[in-house]
Every structure is written in structure tokens, then in C-alpha cells.
Amino acid sequence: MSKLRCRCGSSYRIFNWRKLKDGTPVFGYQCNMRTVNPTRSFVLEHNMTQQLSCDAISIPEWKLELMAKKIFEKVWGNQNKAILRACKMIESCQNGKAAARMSAAPIQGQIEKIKKRKLNYAAMRADGELPREEYQALCKQADDEVARLEQELKALSPAPDPQTVSSDMKEIYDFLSQKVDVHGACLAPELIEQFVEVVTPISDYTYRWKLSTGSKKEKHERADLMAVTGKPILTIDFKTAKRYRKANKMPHQFRRAAWTDLTVEVYL
């Protein structure tokens, strides 16, 4: 997860934690500072006061995904009404374009009439019924009128058949519903990418998530996560983790004795 930043200030790197029996890889994240430097215990033991070090533990990828899911369940809620409203707005625009397409028919008809009239001018000129100068003036007038009408046509965007629009809206609705569904087995990665700014493990099992409000912030405008005070909004216990693993068909080997509850703080 590119959003991870360690309490020491370093970024994280992804690594292959292990493989399941069926060969499926299980990934985790490790602080880069800890990866390339001696451990904190080694530094303290040898009194290496100038040596950089970090004691942050590795984080299984599934725990980060579980935290994200529980956060979005709490702060996101059910967005079906918003999705439906968005689809209706899109469909309304499409219907407007369909109406515009219908209004283009008479303009096209005028263009065809002018082109036929121009052909008649050519026949009259060939028969000697029109002087050269008058023929040229009439042709120019016809060309100018066609050019004007074609500009009007360009301003009218063609739209698909109304039945196609309805079908498209169903596909768009299904797609958006899937992407913003926070109550399914897992969370769409796009939600994390779009709405999570940074995740900081402030201790081995306590995490601070900073959500993005959509506006780009300069470095001096960003909140100092390590200076934030406040109560955590949720705790992820063994039962919650076990349900998540089961829903995502993860291995059943999951022992309560090896589990430590996750404390999750969320800030905007």
C-alpha cells in the first residue's frame, strides 16, 4: 500500500510474506528504515547513538484491507441513493442529447435542399439560362448557407437510442454499486486510492488513518499525525477478523492466542 508511512517517517515496501498450500502468495509490508538498517534492539545494545533504526513490525496486507473495510463501513455508509441520483442525472443528459439529435433532422433537410438547388443552378448555367457572375453569386450564397447549417449540426451531439441509454444506465449503476459497496467481502481498491491520504502505524497494533477530503495540501498544511490527540473510533477484535477471513476464503488456521486487537484512529 503506497499510503503507508512509518512512525519513523520512512515508506514501506511490499514483500512476499509466504505462500499458501495452493501456491497463492500472501503479501505484507515492512518499513524501509528497518529493512536497510540494524534493529532497534541491536542499536541500543551496542550504544550506536548515531545509527538510524526502527522497531516497527511487519504488517500483513489483509489486516490493512480489513481496517479499510471497517473504516469505510463506519464513515461511508450506504451510497445507493447517491448512485441512483447520479445515474438519473447522466440519463437526463443523454435524453437531452437525444432531443438534440431529433432537432438536427430539419437542419439536415435544409442542407439537402440547398445542395439540390445548387445542382439546379449548375444545370441552368449549362443551358445558358444564368450568366456566369449570377451563377457564381448564387453558388457562394448556397455554400455560405450550407456552412452555417453544418456549424449548427456540429453543436448538436448525437446520442444513442433511448433503449441503449437505459441499458447503459443499468451497467453504470451496477459498476458504481460494486465500487462503492463497503458491505461486501472486500473493499474496492479504488476507494482506498481515492479517499485515503496516509496510514501511520503509531505502535505495533495501533494505526492512524488520515482520509483525503479531495483538496491537495501543501507540506506545511498537512496535519502532523504523531501530534494528533483523540480517542480511537473503532477496535477490530478477533471475531471481526475471523469473519473477514472467512468471507474472503482465507486459510482457517487462525488462532485467538496469536491475535492482538487492532486499534484504529481515523482523521480527516
Secondary structure, DSSP 8 states (H G I E B T S, - for coil): -TTBB-TTS-BEEEEEEEE-TTS-EEEEEEEHHHHHS--HHHHHHTT-TT--------EEHHHHHHHHHHHHHHHT---HHHHHHHHHHHHHHHHHHHHHHHHHHHHHHHHHHHHHHHHHHHHHHHTT-S-HHHHHHHHHHHHHHHHHHHHHHHTS-----HHHHHHHHHHHHHHHHHHH--SSSS--HHHHHHHEEEEEEEETTEEEEEE--SS---GGGS--GGG-----SEEE-HHHHHHHHHHTT--S---GGG---EEEEEE-
